[in-house]
Amino acid sequence: MGTKVMEPEVGRTPPEQPQKRPGRWSQPGFRRAVIGVAALVLVGVAGAWYYYSGRVTTDDAQVDGHITPIASQVYGNVSQVLVLDNQEVKAGQVLLRIDPRDYQAQVAQAEAALALAEARAEAARVGVPLTQGTTRSAIAAATAEISAAHAESQRAQLAYETASTAGLSYARAQVSKRQAQNALAQANLNRMKPLVAKAEISQQQYDSYVSAAASAESDLKAAQEKLAEAQRQVQIDRAAMLAAQSQVNVAKAHLAEAHANTGQVPMRTADSHSANASVEAAKANLDAAKLQLSYTTITAPTDGVVTNKTVEPGQIVQPGQALFAIIPLSTVWVRANFKETQLAKVRPGQRAEIRVDMYGESFPGRVDSISGATGSRMSLLPPENATGNFVKVVQRIPVKILLDPIPPGKAILRPGMNVEATIVTR
């Protein structure tokens, strides 16, 4: 079939087409508003990207601090406990006392031992110059004794030589002389005897010859006795000479002994040094006893809060036994465990923010240091990846963040609290 084409009727006007209404985009104010909003969104996105790209955050962070364990250093019975659990204390405050009587007795013994050692040291010190003086005096006396003995020996030798030579010769000469005189007197008397018998001489003359003969005989006996005495004197002088020589040897022995006694001076000096060393040892023992006595009073080493108290009065404590701990809340920091992929731009000294859930606000700080190893590596049982069952896991590295001072009235952070740490890397 063919298509019928309808032709327009002649003289009729076509109907008017409807006009399109202009869109909102064609309105200048709308376009400016859209463009402005888009620009603001773009700026906001760029600003957010810039802000968050310069910050790294982790919620694996805890407050950390110094926990000072307090332990007993001596054995004893606890006499007083002067603090309560969770009590604030100041440095130097007495926390606990142990019965000190045993240690006071040890101090008294050490003091007595020191006094005895000092007395012995003083005696040894005085003994050194005394020994020196005594030795010098003995040497001088022995030297003088030798000189006197030599002089006496020389005198005795001279007396012996005189007695054995001149004195003995004189006595012998006198005997010879008296023998000759006696022989002459006896001969004269014998010649006179016949003459007196014949009365050729008087009796008086004869008596004179008798007297002369008797006198000569007596003189001879006296000379002989003097010779015997001279001989005995020679023996006496010889004995005296030998005795004097022996005295010289004795004096020499005394001098040698005196010189030998000079060896006592270094011995006494060594005794003095030994006594001084004993004094130092006694002082050290006394200091140790006093130190042990001081351990019976336990004081707080720092300001803080007493925690984990485990001791009561009357309890027997051992050296090294933990009694409680002191935590200084004024010196805490944050240990934040960041992923290793977050630490490329983290450096010590960068600004940080710590948000504390307990207070619902953030506190400023700064990065102090970055650990030298990952947390897993420093754990009690570090992973051994050489076993074959290896799964790659992003490791975390501890970062130490120091907090700016926080007024105590505003917040108190305690070790172990969970926080959220953010580091500004720009």
Secondary structure as a PSIPRED ss2 file (coil, helix, strand):
# PSIPRED VFORMAT (PSIPRED V4.0)

   1 M C   1.000  0.000  0.000
   2 G C   1.000  0.000  0.000
   3 T C   1.000  0.000  0.000
   4 K C   1.000  0.000  0.000
   5 V C   1.000  0.000  0.000
   6 M C   1.000  0.000  0.000
   7 E C   1.000  0.000  0.000
   8 P C   1.000  0.000  0.000
   9 E C   1.000  0.000  0.000
  10 V C   1.000  0.000  0.000
  11 G C   1.000  0.000  0.000
  12 R C   1.000  0.000  0.000
  13 T C   1.000  0.000  0.000
  14 P C   1.000  0.000  0.000
  15 P C   1.000  0.000  0.000
  16 E C   1.000  0.000  0.000
  17 Q C   1.000  0.000  0.000
  18 P C   1.000  0.000  0.000
  19 Q C   1.000  0.000  0.000
  20 K C   1.000  0.000  0.000
  21 R C   1.000  0.000  0.000
  22 P C   1.000  0.000  0.000
  23 G C   1.000  0.000  0.000
  24 R H   0.000  1.000  0.000
  25 W H   0.000  1.000  0.000
  26 S H   0.000  1.000  0.000
  27 Q C   1.000  0.000  0.000
  28 P H   0.000  1.000  0.000
  29 G H   0.000  1.000  0.000
  30 F H   0.000  1.000  0.000
  31 R H   0.000  1.000  0.000
  32 R H   0.000  1.000  0.000
  33 A H   0.000  1.000  0.000
  34 V H   0.000  1.000  0.000
  35 I H   0.000  1.000  0.000
  36 G H   0.000  1.000  0.000
  37 V H   0.000  1.000  0.000
  38 A H   0.000  1.000  0.000
  39 A H   0.000  1.000  0.000
  40 L H   0.000  1.000  0.000
  41 V H   0.000  1.000  0.000
  42 L H   0.000  1.000  0.000
  43 V H   0.000  1.000  0.000
  44 G H   0.000  1.000  0.000
  45 V H   0.000  1.000  0.000
  46 A H   0.000  1.000  0.000
  47 G H   0.000  1.000  0.000
  48 A H   0.000  1.000  0.000
  49 W H   0.000  1.000  0.000
  50 Y H   0.000  1.000  0.000
  51 Y H   0.000  1.000  0.000
  52 Y H   0.000  1.000  0.000
  53 S H   0.000  1.000  0.000
  54 G C   1.000  0.000  0.000
  55 R E   0.000  0.000  1.000
  56 V E   0.000  0.000  1.000
  57 T E   0.000  0.000  1.000
  58 T E   0.000  0.000  1.000
  59 D E   0.000  0.000  1.000
  60 D E   0.000  0.000  1.000
  61 A E   0.000  0.000  1.000
  62 Q E   0.000  0.000  1.000
  63 V E   0.000  0.000  1.000
  64 D E   0.000  0.000  1.000
  65 G E   0.000  0.000  1.000
  66 H C   1.000  0.000  0.000
  67 I C   1.000  0.000  0.000
  68 T E   0.000  0.000  1.000
  69 P E   0.000  0.000  1.000
  70 I E   0.000  0.000  1.000
  71 A E   0.000  0.000  1.000
  72 S C   1.000  0.000  0.000
  73 Q C   1.000  0.000  0.000
  74 V C   1.000  0.000  0.000
  75 Y C   1.000  0.000  0.000
  76 G E   0.000  0.000  1.000
  77 N E   0.000  0.000  1.000
  78 V E   0.000  0.000  1.000
  79 S E   0.000  0.000  1.000
  80 Q E   0.000  0.000  1.000
  81 V E   0.000  0.000  1.000
  82 L C   1.000  0.000  0.000
  83 V C   1.000  0.000  0.000
  84 L C   1.000  0.000  0.000
  85 D C   1.000  0.000  0.000
  86 N C   1.000  0.000  0.000
  87 Q C   1.000  0.000  0.000
  88 E E   0.000  0.000  1.000
  89 V E   0.000  0.000  1.000
  90 K C   1.000  0.000  0.000
  91 A C   1.000  0.000  0.000
  92 G C   1.000  0.000  0.000
  93 Q C   1.000  0.000  0.000
  94 V E   0.000  0.000  1.000
  95 L E   0.000  0.000  1.000
  96 L E   0.000  0.000  1.000
  97 R E   0.000  0.000  1.000
  98 I E   0.000  0.000  1.000
  99 D C   1.000  0.000  0.000
 100 P C   1.000  0.000  0.000
 101 R H   0.000  1.000  0.000
 102 D H   0.000  1.000  0.000
 103 Y H   0.000  1.000  0.000
 104 Q H   0.000  1.000  0.000
 105 A H   0.000  1.000  0.000
 106 Q H   0.000  1.000  0.000
 107 V H   0.000  1.000  0.000
 108 A H   0.000  1.000  0.000
 109 Q H   0.000  1.000  0.000
 110 A H   0.000  1.000  0.000
 111 E H   0.000  1.000  0.000
 112 A H   0.000  1.000  0.000
 113 A H   0.000  1.000  0.000
 114 L H   0.000  1.000  0.000
 115 A H   0.000  1.000  0.000
 116 L H   0.000  1.000  0.000
 117 A H   0.000  1.000  0.000
 118 E H   0.000  1.000  0.000
 119 A H   0.000  1.000  0.000
 120 R H   0.000  1.000  0.000
 121 A H   0.000  1.000  0.000
 122 E H   0.000  1.000  0.000
 123 A H   0.000  1.000  0.000
 124 A H   0.000  1.000  0.000
 125 R H   0.000  1.000  0.000
 126 V H   0.000  1.000  0.000
 127 G H   0.000  1.000  0.000
 128 V H   0.000  1.000  0.000
 129 P H   0.000  1.000  0.000
 130 L H   0.000  1.000  0.000
 131 T H   0.000  1.000  0.000
 132 Q H   0.000  1.000  0.000
 133 G H   0.000  1.000  0.000
 134 T H   0.000  1.000  0.000
 135 T H   0.000  1.000  0.000
 136 R H   0.000  1.000  0.000
 137 S H   0.000  1.000  0.000
 138 A H   0.000  1.000  0.000
 139 I H   0.000  1.000  0.000
 140 A H   0.000  1.000  0.000
 141 A H   0.000  1.000  0.000
 142 A H   0.000  1.000  0.000
 143 T H   0.000  1.000  0.000
 144 A H   0.000  1.000  0.000
 145 E H   0.000  1.000  0.000
 146 I H   0.000  1.000  0.000
 147 S H   0.000  1.000  0.000
 148 A H   0.000  1.000  0.000
 149 A H   0.000  1.000  0.000
 150 H H   0.000  1.000  0.000
 151 A H   0.000  1.000  0.000
 152 E H   0.000  1.000  0.000
 153 S H   0.000  1.000  0.000
 154 Q H   0.000  1.000  0.000
 155 R H   0.000  1.000  0.000
 156 A H   0.000  1.000  0.000
 157 Q H   0.000  1.000  0.000
 158 L H   0.000  1.000  0.000
 159 A H   0.000  1.000  0.000
 160 Y H   0.000  1.000  0.000
 161 E H   0.000  1.000  0.000
 162 T H   0.000  1.000  0.000
 163 A H   0.000  1.000  0.000
 164 S H   0.000  1.000  0.000
 165 T H   0.000  1.000  0.000
 166 A H   0.000  1.000  0.000
 167 G H   0.000  1.000  0.000
 168 L H   0.000  1.000  0.000
 169 S H   0.000  1.000  0.000
 170 Y H   0.000  1.000  0.000
 171 A H   0.000  1.000  0.000
 172 R H   0.000  1.000  0.000
 173 A H   0.000  1.000  0.000
 174 Q H   0.000  1.000  0.000
 175 V H   0.000  1.000  0.000
 176 S H   0.000  1.000  0.000
 177 K H   0.000  1.000  0.000
 178 R H   0.000  1.000  0.000
 179 Q H   0.000  1.000  0.000
 180 A H   0.000  1.000  0.000
 181 Q H   0.000  1.000  0.000
 182 N H   0.000  1.000  0.000
 183 A H   0.000  1.000  0.000
 184 L H   0.000  1.000  0.000
 185 A H   0.000  1.000  0.000
 186 Q H   0.000  1.000  0.000
 187 A H   0.000  1.000  0.000
 188 N H   0.000  1.000  0.000
 189 L H   0.000  1.000  0.000
 190 N H   0.000  1.000  0.000
 191 R H   0.000  1.000  0.000
 192 M H   0.000  1.000  0.000
 193 K H   0.000  1.000  0.000
 194 P H   0.000  1.000  0.000
 195 L H   0.000  1.000  0.000
 196 V H   0.000  1.000  0.000
 197 A H   0.000  1.000  0.000
 198 K C   1.000  0.000  0.000
 199 A C   1.000  0.000  0.000
 200 E C   1.000  0.000  0.000
 201 I C   1.000  0.000  0.000
 202 S C   1.000  0.000  0.000
 203 Q H   0.000  1.000  0.000
 204 Q H   0.000  1.000  0.000
 205 Q H   0.000  1.000  0.000
 206 Y H   0.000  1.000  0.000
 207 D H   0.000  1.000  0.000
 208 S H   0.000  1.000  0.000
 209 Y H   0.000  1.000  0.000
 210 V H   0.000  1.000  0.000
 211 S H   0.000  1.000  0.000
 212 A H   0.000  1.000  0.000
 213 A H   0.000  1.000  0.000
 214 A H   0.000  1.000  0.000
 215 S H   0.000  1.000  0.000
 216 A H   0.000  1.000  0.000
 217 E H   0.000  1.000  0.000
 218 S H   0.000  1.000  0.000
 219 D H   0.000  1.000  0.000
 220 L H   0.000  1.000  0.000
 221 K H   0.000  1.000  0.000
 222 A H   0.000  1.000  0.000
 223 A H   0.000  1.000  0.000
 224 Q H   0.000  1.000  0.000
 225 E H   0.000  1.000  0.000
 226 K H   0.000  1.000  0.000
 227 L H   0.000  1.000  0.000
 228 A H   0.000  1.000  0.000
 229 E H   0.000  1.000  0.000
 230 A H   0.000  1.000  0.000
 231 Q H   0.000  1.000  0.000
 232 R H   0.000  1.000  0.000
 233 Q H   0.000  1.000  0.000
 234 V H   0.000  1.000  0.000
 235 Q H   0.000  1.000  0.000
 236 I H   0.000  1.000  0.000
 237 D H   0.000  1.000  0.000
 238 R H   0.000  1.000  0.000
 239 A H   0.000  1.000  0.000
 240 A H   0.000  1.000  0.000
 241 M H   0.000  1.000  0.000
 242 L H   0.000  1.000  0.000
 243 A H   0.000  1.000  0.000
 244 A H   0.000  1.000  0.000
 245 Q H   0.000  1.000  0.000
 246 S H   0.000  1.000  0.000
 247 Q H   0.000  1.000  0.000
 248 V H   0.000  1.000  0.000
 249 N H   0.000  1.000  0.000
 250 V H   0.000  1.000  0.000
 251 A H   0.000  1.000  0.000
 252 K H   0.000  1.000  0.000
 253 A H   0.000  1.000  0.000
 254 H H   0.000  1.000  0.000
 255 L H   0.000  1.000  0.000
 256 A H   0.000  1.000  0.000
 257 E H   0.000  1.000  0.000
 258 A H   0.000  1.000  0.000
 259 H H   0.000  1.000  0.000
 260 A H   0.000  1.000  0.000
 261 N H   0.000  1.000  0.000
 262 T C   1.000  0.000  0.000
 263 G C   1.000  0.000  0.000
 264 Q H   0.000  1.000  0.000
 265 V H   0.000  1.000  0.000
 266 P H   0.000  1.000  0.000
 267 M H   0.000  1.000  0.000
 268 R H   0.000  1.000  0.000
 269 T H   0.000  1.000  0.000
 270 A H   0.000  1.000  0.000
 271 D H   0.000  1.000  0.000
 272 S H   0.000  1.000  0.000
 273 H H   0.000  1.000  0.000
 274 S H   0.000  1.000  0.000
 275 A H   0.000  1.000  0.000
 276 N H   0.000  1.000  0.000
 277 A H   0.000  1.000  0.000
 278 S H   0.000  1.000  0.000
 279 V H   0.000  1.000  0.000
 280 E H   0.000  1.000  0.000
 281 A H   0.000  1.000  0.000
 282 A H   0.000  1.000  0.000
 283 K H   0.000  1.000  0.000
 284 A H   0.000  1.000  0.000
 285 N H   0.000  1.000  0.000
 286 L H   0.000  1.000  0.000
 287 D H   0.000  1.000  0.000
 288 A H   0.000  1.000  0.000
 289 A H   0.000  1.000  0.000
 290 K H   0.000  1.000  0.000
 291 L H   0.000  1.000  0.000
 292 Q H   0.000  1.000  0.000
 293 L H   0.000  1.000  0.000
 294 S H   0.000  1.000  0.000
 295 Y C   1.000  0.000  0.000
 296 T C   1.000  0.000  0.000
 297 T E   0.000  0.000  1.000
 298 I E   0.000  0.000  1.000
 299 T E   0.000  0.000  1.000
 300 A C   1.000  0.000  0.000
 301 P C   1.000  0.000  0.000
 302 T C   1.000  0.000  0.000
 303 D C   1.000  0.000  0.000
 304 G E   0.000  0.000  1.000
 305 V E   0.000  0.000  1.000
 306 V E   0.000  0.000  1.000
 307 T E   0.000  0.000  1.000
 308 N C   1.000  0.000  0.000
 309 K C   1.000  0.000  0.000
 310 T C   1.000  0.000  0.000
 311 V C   1.000  0.000  0.000
 312 E C   1.000  0.000  0.000
 313 P C   1.000  0.000  0.000
 314 G C   1.000  0.000  0.000
 315 Q C   1.000  0.000  0.000
 316 I E   0.000  0.000  1.000
 317 V E   0.000  0.000  1.000
 318 Q C   1.000  0.000  0.000
 319 P C   1.000  0.000  0.000
 320 G C   1.000  0.000  0.000
 321 Q C   1.000  0.000  0.000
 322 A E   0.000  0.000  1.000
 323 L E   0.000  0.000  1.000
 324 F E   0.000  0.000  1.000
 325 A E   0.000  0.000  1.000
 326 I E   0.000  0.000  1.000
 327 I E   0.000  0.000  1.000
 328 P C   1.000  0.000  0.000
 329 L C   1.000  0.000  0.000
 330 S C   1.000  0.000  0.000
 331 T C   1.000  0.000  0.000
 332 V E   0.000  0.000  1.000
 333 W E   0.000  0.000  1.000
 334 V E   0.000  0.000  1.000
 335 R E   0.000  0.000  1.000
 336 A E   0.000  0.000  1.000
 337 N E   0.000  0.000  1.000
 338 F E   0.000  0.000  1.000
 339 K E   0.000  0.000  1.000
 340 E H   0.000  1.000  0.000
 341 T H   0.000  1.000  0.000
 342 Q H   0.000  1.000  0.000
 343 L C   1.000  0.000  0.000
 344 A C   1.000  0.000  0.000
 345 K C   1.000  0.000  0.000
 346 V C   1.000  0.000  0.000
 347 R C   1.000  0.000  0.000
 348 P C   1.000  0.000  0.000
 349 G C   1.000  0.000  0.000
 350 Q C   1.000  0.000  0.000
 351 R E   0.000  0.000  1.000
 352 A E   0.000  0.000  1.000
 353 E E   0.000  0.000  1.000
 354 I E   0.000  0.000  1.000
 355 R E   0.000  0.000  1.000
 356 V E   0.000  0.000  1.000
 357 D C   1.000  0.000  0.000
 358 M C   1.000  0.000  0.000
 359 Y C   1.000  0.000  0.000
 360 G C   1.000  0.000  0.000
 361 E E   0.000  0.000  1.000
 362 S E   0.000  0.000  1.000
 363 F E   0.000  0.000  1.000
 364 P E   0.000  0.000  1.000
 365 G E   0.000  0.000  1.000
 366 R E   0.000  0.000  1.000
 367 V E   0.000  0.000  1.000
 368 D E   0.000  0.000  1.000
 369 S E   0.000  0.000  1.000
 370 I E   0.000  0.000  1.000
 371 S C   1.000  0.000  0.000
 372 G C   1.000  0.000  0.000
 373 A C   1.000  0.000  0.000
 374 T C   1.000  0.000  0.000
 375 G C   1.000  0.000  0.000
 376 S C   1.000  0.000  0.000
 377 R C   1.000  0.000  0.000
 378 M C   1.000  0.000  0.000
 379 S C   1.000  0.000  0.000
 380 L C   1.000  0.000  0.000
 381 L C   1.000  0.000  0.000
 382 P C   1.000  0.000  0.000
 383 P C   1.000  0.000  0.000
 384 E C   1.000  0.000  0.000
 385 N H   0.000  1.000  0.000
 386 A H   0.000  1.000  0.000
 387 T H   0.000  1.000  0.000
 388 G C   1.000  0.000  0.000
 389 N C   1.000  0.000  0.000
 390 F C   1.000  0.000  0.000
 391 V C   1.000  0.000  0.000
 392 K C   1.000  0.000  0.000
 393 V C   1.000  0.000  0.000
 394 V C   1.000  0.000  0.000
 395 Q C   1.000  0.000  0.000
 396 R E   0.000  0.000  1.000
 397 I E   0.000  0.000  1.000
 398 P E   0.000  0.000  1.000
 399 V E   0.000  0.000  1.000
 400 K E   0.000  0.000  1.000
 401 I E   0.000  0.000  1.000
 402 L E   0.000  0.000  1.000
 403 L E   0.000  0.000  1.000
 404 D C   1.000  0.000  0.000
 405 P C   1.000  0.000  0.000
 406 I C   1.000  0.000  0.000
 407 P C   1.000  0.000  0.000
 408 P C   1.000  0.000  0.000
 409 G C   1.000  0.000  0.000
 410 K C   1.000  0.000  0.000
 411 A C   1.000  0.000  0.000
 412 I C   1.000  0.000  0.000
 413 L C   1.000  0.000  0.000
 414 R C   1.000  0.000  0.000
 415 P C   1.000  0.000  0.000
 416 G C   1.000  0.000  0.000
 417 M C   1.000  0.000  0.000
 418 N E   0.000  0.000  1.000
 419 V E   0.000  0.000  1.000
 420 E E   0.000  0.000  1.000
 421 A E   0.000  0.000  1.000
 422 T E   0.000  0.000  1.000
 423 I E   0.000  0.000  1.000
 424 V E   0.000  0.000  1.000
 425 T C   1.000  0.000  0.000
 426 R C   1.000  0.000  0.000
